[in-house]
Amino acid sequence: MKIAIQLGVYDLNVGIVAIHNGLIFVGKRFKQGTWQMPQGDIEYNETPFQAAVRELREETGIVNVEWLGETNWHSYNFPDSVRKNKFFRSKSGKKQKWFYANVYDIDEVSLNEEFVDYKWEADEWVKRNIIGFKKSTYNYVFSNNIYEKIKTFI
């Protein structure tokens, strides 16, 4: 049984910016048809880094990476339209830590049931095409000093 860790009404969560040749992995969500980077809740007795490794492997099949850095914690709130879903009623949003990974072998991509398609896109495309309530988070992920330093090396 998976038990997600919560901090008040926020689930603690990780996101992964998987980078290959300067492009970012985005997956198309099964139910919503929206594009997003891999992310998932931190499970009980799991560190944020362990959760990032697990989520990247579970959602994309990618394991052959170099971990490049991580952000500070960042929160976003669910809009009312999301909170109407009974699963999200008692939650305000997510508190996330994002990890950056350089992907060596894109041939190992093997999607799980969360994504029906994937592609590699420039960060500007990713920021423009993400679902509205996550835009501030994605802007944060792509505009911090860590990502700016990483971009100069990849």
C-alpha positions in Angstrom: 0.0 0.0 0.0 1.4 3.4 -1.0 1.1 6.1 1.7 1.9 9.6 0.5 3.4 12.1 2.9 1.4 15.2 3.6 2.4 18.6 5.1 -0.9 20.0 6.3 -3.2 20.0 3.2 -0.3 19.7 0.7 1.0 16.4 -0.6 4.8 16.3 -0.6 5.7 15.6 -4.2 8.7 15.6 -6.5 9.0 16.5 -10.2 11.8 15.6 -12.6 13.2 17.7 -15.5 14.6 15.0 -17.7 16.9 16.6 -20.2 18.5 15.1 -23.4 20.5 17.2 -25.8 18.9 20.4 -24.4 15.3 19.1 -24.8 12.9 18.3 -22.0 10.9 15.1 -21.6 7.1 15.7 -21.5 4.4 13.0 -21.3 0.8 13.3 -22.4 -1.5 12.3 -19.5 -3.8 9.4 -20.1 -7.1 10.9 -18.8 -6.6 14.6 -19.2 -4.7 14.7 -22.5 -2.4 17.4 -21.1 1.4 17.5 -21.3 3.6 17.5 -18.2 6.9 16.4 -16.9 7.2 13.3 -14.6 6.1 13.9 -11.0 4.7 12.0 -8.1 4.1 11.9 -4.4 6.8 11.0 -1.9 6.0 7.8 -0.1 6.4 7.0 3.6 10.1 6.4 4.5 11.3 7.8 1.2 13.6 10.8 0.7 12.7 13.3 -2.0 15.7 12.0 -4.1 14.6 8.4 -3.8 11.1 9.4 -4.9 12.5 11.2 -7.9 14.5 8.2 -9.0 11.4 5.9 -8.5 9.0 8.3 -10.3 11.3 8.7 -13.3 11.7 5.0 -13.6 8.0 4.2 -13.0 6.6 6.8 -15.4 9.2 6.8 -18.2 11.4 3.7 -17.8 14.4 6.0 -17.7 17.2 4.9 -15.3 20.4 5.8 -17.1 20.8 9.5 -16.0 23.2 11.9 -14.3 21.4 13.8 -11.5 22.4 17.5 -11.9 20.7 19.4 -9.1 17.5 20.1 -7.2 15.3 23.1 -6.3 14.1 24.3 -3.0 10.5 23.4 -2.0 7.8 25.1 -4.1 4.0 24.9 -3.7 1.0 25.3 -5.9 -2.7 25.2 -5.2 -5.3 23.2 -7.0 -8.0 25.3 -8.8 -11.6 24.7 -7.7 -12.2 22.6 -10.8 -9.7 20.1 -9.6 -10.9 20.2 -6.0 -14.4 19.1 -7.1 -12.9 15.6 -7.6 -13.5 13.7 -4.3 -9.8 12.6 -4.3 -8.6 16.2 -4.1 -11.3 17.7 -1.8 -9.3 17.7 1.4 -6.1 18.9 -0.3 -5.0 22.4 -1.2 -2.3 21.4 -3.6 1.3 20.1 -3.9 4.5 21.1 -2.2 7.2 20.0 -4.6 11.0 19.6 -4.9 12.2 19.4 -8.5 15.2 17.4 -9.7 17.2 17.9 -12.9 18.5 14.8 -14.7 20.6 14.5 -17.8 19.3 11.5 -19.8 21.9 9.4 -21.6 19.7 6.8 -23.4 16.4 7.9 -24.8 15.8 4.5 -26.3 15.0 3.1 -22.8 11.8 5.2 -22.6 8.9 2.9 -21.7 5.8 4.6 -20.6 3.5 3.4 -17.8 -0.3 3.9 -17.7 0.0 7.6 -16.7 1.3 8.7 -20.1 0.0 7.7 -23.5 2.6 9.6 -25.5 5.8 11.5 -25.0 8.1 13.9 -26.8 11.3 15.9 -26.2 10.7 19.7 -26.4 12.4 23.0 -25.7 11.8 24.5 -22.3 9.8 27.4 -23.8 7.4 24.9 -25.5 7.0 23.1 -22.2 6.2 26.4 -20.3 3.7 27.4 -23.0 1.8 24.1 -23.1 1.5 23.1 -19.5 -1.9 23.1 -17.8 -2.8 26.5 -16.4 -2.6 25.9 -12.7 1.0 24.5 -13.0 2.4 27.4 -15.1 3.9 29.3 -12.1 5.6 26.1 -11.0 7.1 25.4 -14.4 8.2 29.0 -14.7 9.9 28.6 -11.3 11.6 25.3 -12.4 12.9 26.9 -15.6 13.9 30.3 -14.3 16.0 29.5 -11.2 19.8 29.6 -11.0 20.2 25.9 -11.0 18.5 25.4 -14.4 20.4 28.4 -15.8 23.7 26.8 -14.8 22.7 23.4 -16.2 21.7 25.0 -19.6 25.2 26.2 -20.1 26.6 22.6 -19.8 24.0 20.6 -21.8 
